[in-house]
Amino acid sequence: MKPAIYNGHDGSHSMFSGERVLIWTGLAGFVLAAFMAVYMALYGSRVLPEGNVESAFSFNAALGIFILSIAAVLPLAGMGSRSRKVYRWMLAFTGGAAYLLESVQHLRGINPRFTQAGTDIDRIAGIVFGLDSMLLIVLVVWLAAAFYRKSVLAERPLVVLGTRYGFLSTMAAVVAGIGMIALQSRYTGASGNLIVLHGLGFHAVQTLPLLGWLLEKSDDAQSRKVMLVHAGSIGWMLAIAGVGFQTASGMSVAELSPWTLTAAAGLLVWLLALGTALRKSVTVTWRVRPGVSKL
């Protein structure tokens, strides 16, 4: 019988298991971000007429983190081997195309999405970028649907519960992304910026499964651990709601309002849940079978 604090899993239920292609695709984003950082240090961030290498830096790093997050949870989605292979390569292709378009166009001095100074070829590239983004949205919805099947909860319920909340939160990022495509801009009203909502929604795929992963190592009662995952996840979603309403009102998230206070309160709840999960996980001595991954 496994002890309550046992955290080993067979290969099919280990995070990152079998996802070498996506791991390397995610790491490619960090390599490109590092290149952009060196470029900025040497030449600055602006490339005339409308390129911004700082945007390419943040985009490549954020997409790399997102793809690594998908690589972590994909083995837990219960997909068949063929579906998982198709998903893996579609995401790798989509991510690679996004890296290429974002990086090359900014280095050429062209806004990769909404160019006003580029040629017809650049405008076509912007349309391709939009289609690539829509494909990424389809892939997110596909994986999210897989995690909402009842059978997926059986092996690692805490991580899967956090992942479900994570994908639910990404729907706000999807809405923000579609909004930017429709508006041909990231800005709303006087100073609202959809990119903040977009980023906060997509980062839920890292922040919320993390709660479950940490709590797997705790010897607390299962019901308490589940409640903590719920609390932290709802806090994160509350923050997304606050940022969403603030942005829809055309205000910057730095501008004080009831919505920013709501977002701050939600993030505080998530931080308290994370701190509690971390404390519970590090105060327990791990007992892991030899040769079994801790992930």
Phi and psi in degrees as GROMACS dihedral restraints (atoms count N, CA, C in turn):
[ dihedral_restraints ]
;  ai    aj    ak    al  type     phi  dphi    fc
    3     4     5     6     1   -73.4    20    10
    4     5     6     7     1   137.1    20    10
    6     7     8     9     1   -66.7    20    10
    7     8     9    10     1   159.6    20    10
    9    10    11    12     1   -60.6    20    10
   10    11    12    13     1   -27.9    20    10
   12    13    14    15     1   -98.2    20    10
   13    14    15    16     1     7.1    20    10
   15    16    17    18     1   -64.0    20    10
   16    17    18    19     1   134.8    20    10
   18    19    20    21     1  -125.9    20    10
   19    20    21    22     1    21.2    20    10
   21    22    23    24     1   -88.3    20    10
   22    23    24    25     1   152.7    20    10
   24    25    26    27     1  -144.2    20    10
   25    26    27    28     1   151.0    20    10
   27    28    29    30     1   -68.1    20    10
   28    29    30    31     1   165.3    20    10
   30    31    32    33     1   -54.9    20    10
   31    32    33    34     1   -35.9    20    10
   33    34    35    36     1   -70.3    20    10
   34    35    36    37     1   -17.0    20    10
   36    37    38    39     1  -118.3    20    10
   37    38    39    40     1    16.8    20    10
   39    40    41    42     1   -91.1    20    10
   40    41    42    43     1   135.8    20    10
   42    43    44    45     1   -63.3    20    10
   43    44    45    46     1   140.5    20    10
   45    46    47    48     1    74.9    20    10
   46    47    48    49     1    -6.7    20    10
   48    49    50    51     1   -58.0    20    10
   49    50    51    52     1   124.1    20    10
   51    52    53    54     1    76.1    20    10
   52    53    54    55     1     8.9    20    10
   54    55    56    57     1  -111.1    20    10
   55    56    57    58     1    45.0    20    10
   57    58    59    60     1   -61.7    20    10
   58    59    60    61     1   -38.3    20    10
   60    61    62    63     1   -60.9    20    10
   61    62    63    64     1   -46.2    20    10
   63    64    65    66     1   -71.0    20    10
   64    65    66    67     1   -32.6    20    10
   66    67    68    69     1   -61.8    20    10
   67    68    69    70     1   -47.4    20    10
   69    70    71    72     1   -67.1    20    10
   70    71    72    73     1   -35.0    20    10
   72    73    74    75     1   -65.0    20    10
   73    74    75    76     1   -42.6    20    10
   75    76    77    78     1   -63.7    20    10
   76    77    78    79     1   -43.7    20    10
   78    79    80    81     1   -65.1    20    10
   79    80    81    82     1   -28.3    20    10
   81    82    83    84     1   -60.4    20    10
   82    83    84    85     1   -33.2    20    10
   84    85    86    87     1   -62.9    20    10
   85    86    87    88     1   -38.4    20    10
   87    88    89    90     1   -69.6    20    10
   88    89    90    91     1   -36.9    20    10
   90    91    92    93     1   -63.0    20    10
   91    92    93    94     1   -45.6    20    10
   93    94    95    96     1   -65.5    20    10
   94    95    96    97     1   -38.4    20    10
   96    97    98    99     1   -63.2    20    10
   97    98    99   100     1   -39.7    20    10
   99   100   101   102     1   -64.1    20    10
  100   101   102   103     1   -39.4    20    10
  102   103   104   105     1   -62.0    20    10
  103   104   105   106     1   -43.5    20    10
  105   106   107   108     1   -63.9    20    10
  106   107   108   109     1   -35.9    20    10
  108   109   110   111     1   -64.7    20    10
  109   110   111   112     1   -41.9    20    10
  111   112   113   114     1   -65.1    20    10
  112   113   114   115     1   -42.4    20    10
  114   115   116   117     1   -58.8    20    10
  115   116   117   118     1   -46.0    20    10
  117   118   119   120     1   -62.9    20    10
  118   119   120   121     1   -38.0    20    10
  120   121   122   123     1   -63.9    20    10
  121   122   123   124     1   -33.1    20    10
  123   124   125   126     1   -87.6    20    10
  124   125   126   127     1   -40.4    20    10
  126   127   128   129     1  -124.5    20    10
  127   128   129   130     1    -3.8    20    10
  129   130   131   132     1    89.0    20    10
  130   131   132   133     1   173.4    20    10
  132   133   134   135     1   -92.2    20    10
  133   134   135   136     1   -22.2    20    10
  135   136   137   138     1   -89.8    20    10
  136   137   138   139     1   134.1    20    10
  138   139   140   141     1  -126.3    20    10
  139   140   141   142     1   114.2    20    10
  141   142   143   144     1   -66.7    20    10
  142   143   144   145     1   143.8    20    10
  144   145   146   147     1   -90.2    20    10
  145   146   147   148     1   -23.8    20    10
  147   148   149   150     1  -143.8    20    10
  148   149   150   151     1    13.5    20    10
  150   151   152   153     1   -77.9    20    10
  151   152   153   154     1   149.4    20    10
  153   154   155   156     1  -142.2    20    10
  154   155   156   157     1   100.8    20    10
  156   157   158   159     1   -65.7    20    10
  157   158   159   160     1   -26.9    20    10
  159   160   161   162     1   -62.7    20    10
  160   161   162   163     1   -37.2    20    10
  162   163   164   165     1   -64.8    20    10
  163   164   165   166     1   -40.8    20    10
  165   166   167   168     1   -64.2    20    10
  166   167   168   169     1   -39.2    20    10
  168   169   170   171     1   -58.8    20    10
  169   170   171   172     1   -52.9    20    10
  171   172   173   174     1   -67.2    20    10
  172   173   174   175     1   -37.7    20    10
  174   175   176   177     1   -63.6    20    10
  175   176   177   178     1   -49.1    20    10
  177   178   179   180     1   -63.0    20    10
  178   179   180   181     1   -41.3    20    10
  180   181   182   183     1   -65.8    20    10
  181   182   183   184     1   -44.7    20    10
  183   184   185   186     1   -65.7    20    10
  184   185   186   187     1   -42.8    20    10
  186   187   188   189     1   -67.2    20    10
  187   188   189   190     1   -37.5    20    10
  189   190   191   192     1   -60.8    20    10
  190   191   192   193     1   -43.7    20    10
  192   193   194   195     1   -62.1    20    10
  193   194   195   196     1   -43.2    20    10
  195   196   197   198     1   -62.5    20    10
  196   197   198   199     1   -45.0    20    10
  198   199   200   201     1   -65.6    20    10
  199   200   201   202     1   -38.9    20    10
  201   202   203   204     1   -62.9    20    10
  202   203   204   205     1   -36.7    20    10
  204   205   206   207     1   -64.1    20    10
  205   206   207   208     1   -41.4    20    10
  207   208   209   210     1   -65.4    20    10
  208   209   210   211     1   -39.8    20    10
  210   211   212   213     1   -60.1    20    10
  211   212   213   214     1   -33.8    20    10
  213   214   215   216     1   -69.1    20    10
  214   215   216   217     1   -43.1    20    10
  216   217   218   219     1   -95.7    20    10
  217   218   219   220     1   -15.8    20    10
  219   220   221   222     1   -56.3    20    10
  220   221   222   223     1   -39.4    20    10
  222   223   224   225     1   -63.7    20    10
  223   224   225   226     1   -16.1    20    10
  225   226   227   228     1   -94.0    20    10
  226   227   228   229     1    -2.0    20    10
  228   229   230   231     1   -81.5    20    10
  229   230   231   232     1    -9.4    20    10
  231   232   233   234     1    70.3    20    10
  232   233   234   235     1    24.7    20    10
  234   235   236   237     1   -74.6    20    10
  235   236   237   238     1   152.1    20    10
  237   238   239   240     1   -68.3    20    10
  238   239   240   241     1   159.5    20    10
  240   241   242   243     1   -60.3    20    10
  241   242   243   244     1   -38.3    20    10
  243   244   245   246     1   -70.1    20    10
  244   245   246   247     1   -44.9    20    10
  246   247   248   249     1   -62.3    20    10
  247   248   249   250     1   -41.1    20    10
  249   250   251   252     1   -65.3    20    10
  250   251   252   253     1   -38.1    20    10
  252   253   254   255     1   -65.4    20    10
  253   254   255   256     1   -44.4    20    10
  255   256   257   258     1   -60.5    20    10
  256   257   258   259     1   -45.3    20    10
  258   259   260   261     1   -60.6    20    10
  259   260   261   262     1   -46.6    20    10
  261   262   263   264     1   -56.7    20    10
  262   263   264   265     1   -48.8    20    10
  264   265   266   267     1   -74.8    20    10
  265   266   267   268     1   -31.6    20    10
  267   268   269   270     1   -65.2    20    10
  268   269   270   271     1   -41.6    20    10
  270   271   272   273     1   -68.0    20    10
  271   272   273   274     1   -39.7    20    10
  273   274   275   276     1   -62.3    20    10
  274   275   276   277     1   -42.7    20    10
  276   277   278   279     1   -64.4    20    10
  277   278   279   280     1   -46.5    20    10
  279   280   281   282     1   -61.4    20    10
  280   281   282   283     1   -45.7    20    10
  282   283   284   285     1   -64.5    20    10
  283   284   285   286     1   -43.5    20    10
  285   286   287   288     1   -61.8    20    10
  286   287   288   289     1   -42.4    20    10
  288   289   290   291     1   -63.5    20    10
  289   290   291   292     1   -39.8    20    10
  291   292   293   294     1   -66.1    20    10
  292   293   294   295     1   -43.3    20    10
  294   295   296   297     1   -55.8    20    10
  295   296   297   298     1   -48.7    20    10
  297   298   299   300     1   -62.4    20    10
  298   299   300   301     1   -50.0    20    10
  300   301   302   303     1   -64.4    20    10
  301   302   303   304     1   -45.2    20    10
  303   304   305   306     1   -62.3    20    10
  304   305   306   307     1   -46.3    20    10
  306   307   308   309     1   -72.4    20    10
  307   308   309   310     1   -51.4    20    10
  309   310   311   312     1   -63.6    20    10
  310   311   312   313     1   -44.6    20    10
  312   313   314   315     1   -66.1    20    10
  313   314   315   316     1   -43.9    20    10
  315   316   317   318     1   -63.3    20    10
  316   317   318   319     1   -39.9    20    10
  318   319   320   321     1   -66.7    20    10
  319   320   321   322     1   -25.3    20    10
  321   322   323   324     1   -84.0    20    10
  322   323   324   325     1    -6.4    20    10
  324   325   326   327     1    87.8    20    10
  325   326   327   328     1    20.6    20    10
  327   328   329   330     1  -118.0    20    10
  328   329   330   331     1   134.7    20    10
  330   331   332   333     1   -68.3    20    10
  331   332   333   334     1   120.0    20    10
  333   334   335   336     1   -70.7    20    10
  334   335   336   337     1   -15.1    20    10
  336   337   338   339     1  -109.9    20    10
  337   338   339   340     1   -49.9    20    10
  339   340   341   342     1  -125.3    20    10
  340   341   342   343     1    53.9    20    10
  342   343   344   345     1   -67.3    20    10
  343   344   345   346     1   139.4    20    10
  345   346   347   348     1  -110.9    20    10
  346   347   348   349     1   -12.6    20    10
  348   349   350   351     1  -114.0    20    10
  349   350   351   352     1    -8.1    20    10
  351   352   353   354     1   -81.7    20    10
  352   353   354   355     1   177.1    20    10
  354   355   356   357     1   -86.2    20    10
  355   356   357   358     1  -179.5    20    10
  357   358   359   360     1   -61.0    20    10
  358   359   360   361     1   -35.2    20    10
  360   361   362   363     1   -62.0    20    10
  361   362   363   364     1   -41.0    20    10
  363   364   365   366     1   -66.2    20    10
  364   365   366   367     1   -37.0    20    10
  366   367   368   369     1   -68.2    20    10
  367   368   369   370     1   -36.2    20    10
  369   370   371   372     1   -65.5    20    10
  370   371   372   373     1   -40.6    20    10
  372   373   374   375     1   -60.6    20    10
  373   374   375   376     1   -36.6    20    10
  375   376   377   378     1   -64.5    20    10
  376   377   378   379     1   -38.7    20    10
  378   379   380   381     1   -65.7    20    10
  379   380   381   382     1   -42.0    20    10
  381   382   383   384     1   -61.1    20    10
  382   383   384   385     1   -40.5    20    10
  384   385   386   387     1   -61.4    20    10
  385   386   387   388     1   -41.8    20    10
  387   388   389   390     1   -62.1    20    10
  388   389   390   391     1   -42.0    20    10
  390   391   392   393     1   -66.1    20    10
  391   392   393   394     1   -38.2    20    10
  393   394   395   396     1   -62.8    20    10
  394   395   396   397     1   -40.2    20    10
  396   397   398   399     1   -64.8    20    10
  397   398   399   400     1   -38.6    20    10
  399   400   401   402     1   -66.0    20    10
  400   401   402   403     1   -36.6    20    10
  402   403   404   405     1   -64.3    20    10
  403   404   405   406     1   -38.9    20    10
  405   406   407   408     1   -61.7    20    10
  406   407   408   409     1   -39.6    20    10
  408   409   410   411     1   -62.6    20    10
  409   410   411   412     1   -42.8    20    10
  411   412   413   414     1   -60.2    20    10
  412   413   414   415     1   -41.6    20    10
  414   415   416   417     1   -65.8    20    10
  415   416   417   418     1   -38.1    20    10
  417   418   419   420     1   -63.1    20    10
  418   419   420   421     1   -46.4    20    10
  420   421   422   423     1   -64.7    20    10
  421   422   423   424     1   -39.3    20    10
  423   424   425   426     1   -58.9    20    10
  424   425   426   427     1   -50.4    20    10
  426   427   428   429     1   -68.7    20    10
  427   428   429   430     1   -38.3    20    10
  429   430   431   432     1   -58.5    20    10
  430   431   432   433     1   -44.1    20    10
  432   433   434   435     1   -60.9    20    10
  433   434   435   436     1   -38.0    20    10
  435   436   437   438     1   -62.7    20    10
  436   437   438   439     1   -36.3    20    10
  438   439   440   441     1   -75.8    20    10
  439   440   441   442     1   -14.7    20    10
  441   442   443   444     1   -92.3    20    10
  442   443   444   445     1     8.4    20    10
  444   445   446   447     1   -77.9    20    10
  445   446   447   448     1   140.7    20    10
  447   448   449   450     1   -60.6    20    10
  448   449   450   451     1   -37.2    20    10
  450   451   452   453     1   -64.1    20    10
  451   452   453   454     1   -25.1    20    10
  453   454   455   456     1   -68.1    20    10
  454   455   456   457     1   -24.8    20    10
  456   457   458   459     1   -70.1    20    10
  457   458   459   460     1   -18.7    20    10
  459   460   461   462     1   -61.1    20    10
  460   461   462   463     1   -47.4    20    10
  462   463   464   465     1   -79.7    20    10
  463   464   465   466     1   -48.2    20    10
  465   466   467   468     1  -133.7    20    10
  466   467   468   469     1    73.2    20    10
  468   469   470   471     1   -62.3    20    10
  469   470   471   472     1   -33.9    20    10
  471   472   473   474     1   -70.9    20    10
  472   473   474   475     1   -45.2    20    10
  474   475   476   477     1   -66.2    20    10
  475   476   477   478     1   -41.7    20    10
  477   478   479   480     1   -65.1    20    10
  478   479   480   481     1   -39.5    20    10
  480   481   482   483     1   -61.1    20    10
  481   482   483   484     1   -46.4    20    10
  483   484   485   486     1   -62.5    20    10
  484   485   486   487     1   -37.6    20    10
  486   487   488   489     1   -66.6    20    10
  487   488   489   490     1   -38.7    20    10
  489   490   491   492     1   -59.9    20    10
  490   491   492   493     1   -47.1    20    10
  492   493   494   495     1   -61.9    20    10
  493   494   495   496     1   -38.3    20    10
  495   496   497   498     1   -60.1    20    10
  496   497   498   499     1   -45.8    20    10
  498   499   500   501     1   -71.2    20    10
  499   500   501   502     1   -31.9    20    10
  501   502   503   504     1   -62.2    20    10
  502   503   504   505     1   -39.5    20    10
  504   505   506   507     1   -68.6    20    10
  505   506   507   508     1   -30.2    20    10
  507   508   509   510     1   -66.5    20    10
  508   509   510   511     1   -17.7    20    10
  510   511   512   513     1   -62.8    20    10
  511   512   513   514     1   -31.7    20    10
  513   514   515   516     1   -66.3    20    10
  514   515   516   517     1   -38.3    20    10
  516   517   518   519     1   -65.7    20    10
  517   518   519   520     1   -38.5    20    10
  519   520   521   522     1   -62.8    20    10
  520   521   522   523     1   -45.8    20    10
  522   523   524   525     1   -60.2    20    10
  523   524   525   526     1   -43.4    20    10
  525   526   527   528     1   -63.2    20    10
  526   527   528   529     1   -40.3    20    10
  528   529   530   531     1   -63.8    20    10
  529   530   531   532     1   -44.3    20    10
  531   532   533   534     1   -63.4    20    10
  532   533   534   535     1   -37.1    20    10
  534   535   536   537     1   -62.0    20    10
  535   536   537   538     1   -41.6    20    10
  537   538   539   540     1   -65.8    20    10
  538   539   540   541     1   -37.2    20    10
  540   541   542   543     1   -66.6    20    10
  541   542   543   544     1   -43.5    20    10
  543   544   545   546     1   -66.8    20    10
  544   545   546   547     1   -40.6    20    10
  546   547   548   549     1   -81.7    20    10
  547   548   549   550     1   -14.1    20    10
  549   550   551   552     1    58.0    20    10
  550   551   552   553     1    33.5    20    10
  552   553   554   555     1  -168.1    20    10
  553   554   555   556     1   160.0    20    10
  555   556   557   558     1   -96.2    20    10
  556   557   558   559     1    -2.9    20    10
  558   559   560   561     1  -101.1    20    10
  559   560   561   562     1   144.4    20    10
  561   562   563   564     1  -128.5    20    10
  562   563   564   565     1   137.7    20    10
  564   565   566   567     1    58.8    20    10
  565   566   567   568     1  -146.4    20    10
  567   568   569   570     1   -72.3    20    10
  568   569   570   571     1   -41.8    20    10
  570   571   572   573     1  -150.0    20    10
  571   572   573   574     1    15.0    20    10
  573   574   575   576     1   -71.6    20    10
  574   575   576   577     1   146.3    20    10
  576   577   578   579     1  -135.9    20    10
  577   578   579   580     1   110.1    20    10
  579   580   581   582     1   -65.9    20    10
  580   581   582   583     1   -19.5    20    10
  582   583   584   585     1   -65.4    20    10
  583   584   585   586     1   -27.8    20    10
  585   586   587   588     1   -67.4    20    10
  586   587   588   589     1   -46.9    20    10
  588   589   590   591     1   -63.4    20    10
  589   590   591   592     1   -40.7    20    10
  591   592   593   594     1   -58.8    20    10
  592   593   594   595     1   -47.7    20    10
  594   595   596   597     1   -68.7    20    10
  595   596   597   598     1   -43.6    20    10
  597   598   599   600     1   -62.5    20    10
  598   599   600   601     1   -38.4    20    10
  600   601   602   603     1   -67.0    20    10
  601   602   603   604     1   -46.1    20    10
  603   604   605   606     1   -70.5    20    10
  604   605   606   607     1   -30.7    20    10
  606   607   608   609     1   -71.5    20    10
  607   608   609   610     1   -11.5    20    10
  609   610   611   612     1   -61.3    20    10
  610   611   612   613     1   -26.0    20    10
  612   613   614   615     1   -69.1    20    10
  613   614   615   616     1   -18.7    20    10
  615   616   617   618     1   -95.0    20    10
  616   617   618   619     1   -45.5    20    10
  618   619   620   621     1   -73.4    20    10
  619   620   621   622     1   -34.1    20    10
  621   622   623   624     1   -86.6    20    10
  622   623   624   625     1   -42.3    20    10
  624   625   626   627     1   -61.1    20    10
  625   626   627   628     1   -27.7    20    10
  627   628   629   630     1   -58.3    20    10
  628   629   630   631     1   -37.8    20    10
  630   631   632   633     1   -59.3    20    10
  631   632   633   634     1   -48.4    20    10
  633   634   635   636     1   -64.4    20    10
  634   635   636   637     1   -41.2    20    10
  636   637   638   639     1   -62.2    20    10
  637   638   639   640     1   -42.7    20    10
  639   640   641   642     1   -65.7    20    10
  640   641   642   643     1   -40.5    20    10
  642   643   644   645     1   -74.3    20    10
  643   644   645   646     1   -18.4    20    10
  645   646   647   648     1   -58.3    20    10
  646   647   648   649     1   -28.0    20    10
  648   649   650   651     1   -86.3    20    10
  649   650   651   652     1    -6.8    20    10
  651   652   653   654     1   -86.2    20    10
  652   653   654   655     1   149.0    20    10
  654   655   656   657     1   -99.1    20    10
  655   656   657   658     1    17.7    20    10
  657   658   659   660     1   -63.6    20    10
  658   659   660   661     1   163.6    20    10
  660   661   662   663     1   -61.1    20    10
  661   662   663   664     1   143.0    20    10
  663   664   665   666     1   -57.3    20    10
  664   665   666   667     1   -38.7    20    10
  666   667   668   669     1   -62.8    20    10
  667   668   669   670     1   -37.1    20    10
  669   670   671   672     1   -68.7    20    10
  670   671   672   673     1   -39.3    20    10
  672   673   674   675     1   -66.4    20    10
  673   674   675   676     1   -40.9    20    10
  675   676   677   678     1   -62.3    20    10
  676   677   678   679     1   -42.6    20    10
  678   679   680   681     1   -61.7    20    10
  679   680   681   682     1   -37.2    20    10
  681   682   683   684     1   -68.5    20    10
  682   683   684   685     1   -40.1    20    10
  684   685   686   687     1   -62.8    20    10
  685   686   687   688     1   -43.7    20    10
  687   688   689   690     1   -58.7    20    10
  688   689   690   691     1   -47.5    20    10
  690   691   692   693     1   -62.0    20    10
  691   692   693   694     1   -49.6    20    10
  693   694   695   696     1   -63.7    20    10
  694   695   696   697     1   -39.0    20    10
  696   697   698   699     1   -68.7    20    10
  697   698   699   700     1   -41.6    20    10
  699   700   701   702     1   -65.6    20    10
  700   701   702   703     1   -36.2    20    10
  702   703   704   705     1   -59.8    20    10
  703   704   705   706     1   -44.5    20    10
  705   706   707   708     1   -63.2    20    10
  706   707   708   709     1   -42.2    20    10
  708   709   710   711     1   -67.0    20    10
  709   710   711   712     1   -32.4    20    10
  711   712   713   714     1   -64.3    20    10
  712   713   714   715     1   -40.1    20    10
  714   715   716   717     1   -62.3    20    10
  715   716   717   718     1   -42.0    20    10
  717   718   719   720     1   -61.6    20    10
  718   719   720   721     1   -42.1    20    10
  720   721   722   723     1   -62.3    20    10
  721   722   723   724     1   -43.6    20    10
  723   724   725   726     1   -61.2    20    10
  724   725   726   727     1   -46.6    20    10
  726   727   728   729     1   -64.5    20    10
  727   728   729   730     1   -38.4    20    10
  729   730   731   732     1   -62.7    20    10
  730   731   732   733     1   -47.4    20    10
  732   733   734   735     1   -67.8    20    10
  733   734   735   736     1   -35.9    20    10
  735   736   737   738     1   -62.9    20    10
  736   737   738   739     1   -44.2    20    10
  738   739   740   741     1   -68.4    20    10
  739   740   741   742     1   -41.2    20    10
  741   742   743   744     1   -62.8    20    10
  742   743   744   745     1   -26.7    20    10
  744   745   746   747     1   -80.1    20    10
  745   746   747   748     1    -2.8    20    10
  747   748   749   750     1    79.8    20    10
  748   749   750   751     1    18.4    20    10
  750   751   752   753     1  -108.1    20    10
  751   752   753   754     1   149.3    20    10
  753   754   755   756     1   -69.2    20    10
  754   755   756   757     1   149.8    20    10
  756   757   758   759     1   -70.0    20    10
  757   758   759   760     1   -13.2    20    10
  759   760   761   762     1   -82.7    20    10
  760   761   762   763     1    -8.4    20    10
  762   763   764   765     1   -87.6    20    10
  763   764   765   766     1   126.2    20    10
  765   766   767   768     1   -68.7    20    10
  766   767   768   769     1   131.0    20    10
  768   769   770   771     1  -163.3    20    10
  769   770   771   772     1   171.0    20    10
  771   772   773   774     1   -58.1    20    10
  772   773   774   775     1   -30.4    20    10
  774   775   776   777     1   -72.1    20    10
  775   776   777   778     1   -39.2    20    10
  777   778   779   780     1   -69.3    20    10
  778   779   780   781     1   -33.7    20    10
  780   781   782   783     1   -65.8    20    10
  781   782   783   784     1   -38.2    20    10
  783   784   785   786     1   -62.4    20    10
  784   785   786   787     1   -45.1    20    10
  786   787   788   789     1   -62.7    20    10
  787   788   789   790     1   -42.2    20    10
  789   790   791   792     1   -63.7    20    10
  790   791   792   793     1   -41.7    20    10
  792   793   794   795     1   -63.2    20    10
  793   794   795   796     1   -41.8    20    10
  795   796   797   798     1   -62.7    20    10
  796   797   798   799     1   -43.9    20    10
  798   799   800   801     1   -64.4    20    10
  799   800   801   802     1   -35.3    20    10
  801   802   803   804     1   -64.4    20    10
  802   803   804   805     1   -41.5    20    10
  804   805   806   807     1   -60.6    20    10
  805   806   807   808     1   -44.8    20    10
  807   808   809   810     1   -62.5    20    10
  808   809   810   811     1   -43.0    20    10
  810   811   812   813     1   -62.5    20    10
  811   812   813   814     1   -40.9    20    10
  813   814   815   816     1   -64.3    20    10
  814   815   816   817     1   -41.4    20    10
  816   817   818   819     1   -64.6    20    10
  817   818   819   820     1   -41.8    20    10
  819   820   821   822     1   -63.9    20    10
  820   821   822   823     1   -45.2    20    10
  822   823   824   825     1   -61.1    20    10
  823   824   825   826     1   -41.4    20    10
  825   826   827   828     1   -64.4    20    10
  826   827   828   829     1   -44.3    20    10
  828   829   830   831     1   -62.8    20    10
  829   830   831   832     1   -41.5    20    10
  831   832   833   834     1   -64.2    20    10
  832   833   834   835     1   -44.2    20    10
  834   835   836   837     1   -61.8    20    10
  835   836   837   838     1   -42.7    20    10
  837   838   839   840     1   -67.3    20    10
  838   839   840   841     1   -34.0    20    10
  840   841   842   843     1   -75.4    20    10
  841   842   843   844     1   -36.5    20    10
  843   844   845   846     1   -84.0    20    10
  844   845   846   847     1   -14.2    20    10
  846   847   848   849     1   -89.6    20    10
  847   848   849   850     1     0.8    20    10
  849   850   851   852     1  -108.8    20    10
  850   851   852   853     1   136.2    20    10
  852   853   854   855     1   -78.3    20    10
  853   854   855   856     1   122.5    20    10
  855   856   857   858     1   -70.5    20    10
  856   857   858   859     1   140.3    20    10
  858   859   860   861     1  -124.9    20    10
  859   860   861   862     1   100.6    20    10
  861   862   863   864     1  -117.6    20    10
  862   863   864   865     1   134.6    20    10
  864   865   866   867     1   -60.8    20    10
  865   866   867   868     1   141.2    20    10
  867   868   869   870     1   -56.3    20    10
  868   869   870   871     1   135.5    20    10
  870   871   872   873     1    79.2    20    10
  871   872   873   874     1     2.6    20    10
  873   874   875   876     1  -103.6    20    10
  874   875   876   877     1   132.7    20    10
  876   877   878   879     1   -64.8    20    10
  877   878   879   880     1   142.2    20    10
  879   880   881   882     1   -78.1    20    10
  880   881   882   883     1   -15.7    20    10
